[in-house]
Amino acid sequence: MQLTIVFRVLVIFTGILFCQSIFAQVEPTKFFEDKFERNESQELTEEIGQGWFSNSANRAGGYKQVDLNKGVLHIQKKPKGKYAVNLKHALNVKDARIQFNFEFASKKGARFNFYDTQAKDKAISGHVCQVRLDKNKIILLDQMGGKFNVGFNNLDKQAQKKLLAETTASVPYQFVIGQWYEMIIEIQDSQLTAFINGEKIATLESIGINHTNKTEFGFSVVDELKIKDISFWQL
């Protein structure tokens, strides 16, 4: 009888420790934060700081496309700039939460990208997944498992169409130009989720999202976007 009681106590104690271990593993950890509250020494070239880097030197002839002003990061593509302004920061996690505030200054919206620069053999330019914001919708994309996969162009048209449907989620959402929003993007295993102002708006579950590492996070802007108060969390 006593052995039975001891065994039950051990089972319960082990179960408690196991649950505590699980909860400890899923506790989010903030590892980066930027409030953009710093001054540049001049206004001619970019001095973003805090580990941020852009493609302005290569695609805009060095013209300043990213500016800091009173706690706001202002991204604006110059007329001489090619394609989009890409602003990136190191990430180096598998599962992550990215939280920031943004304001649209254009109907053309913006793209928020996750990359693995060591996986260009699997996806074009190392694209893993993306949250795309347009004026009237949010689109979630598994790029590594879908259109940016290096084998995508080898598929016939029907197979491509099927794969795109499986690796994309689109939800209507009406954004107001000039209004600030809070954005949270979460990646956990094969699930990509977007929250706006604390409300879950869209979720996509797709195998490419579960890629082992996301080395960088970045903004891709074809016109104009303002950002403030950004933080990175490991999940």
Number of C-alpha atoms within 10 A of each C-alpha: 6 7 8 9 10 11 12 12 12 12 12 12 12 12 12 12 12 12 12 11 11 11 11 10 11 10 11 15 13 14 10 14 15 16 15 20 13 15 14 14 9 8 10 12 16 20 18 18 13 11 8 12 17 20 17 23 14 11 17 19 12 15 18 20 23 24 20 22 12 11 15 18 21 18 24 20 23 19 9 11 21 15 13 21 26 22 21 20 16 15 22 16 18 18 22 22 21 21 19 18 17 21 20 23 18 17 15 15 23 22 21 20 22 26 28 25 17 13 19 17 11 17 24 18 17 23 25 31 30 24 22 17 21 18 17 13 14 21 20 24 29 30 25 30 26 26 21 21 21 17 13 18 11 9 11 9 11 8 12 16 13 11 16 17 13 17 22 20 18 18 13 13 16 12 19 15 13 13 10 16 17 18 17 21 21 19 25 16 18 15 17 26 18 22 16 15 12 11 11 12 15 20 21 21 21 21 16 22 28 22 18 14 19 27 19 19 20 21 21 22 21 20 20 23 23 19 22 22 17 18 16 22 19 21 18
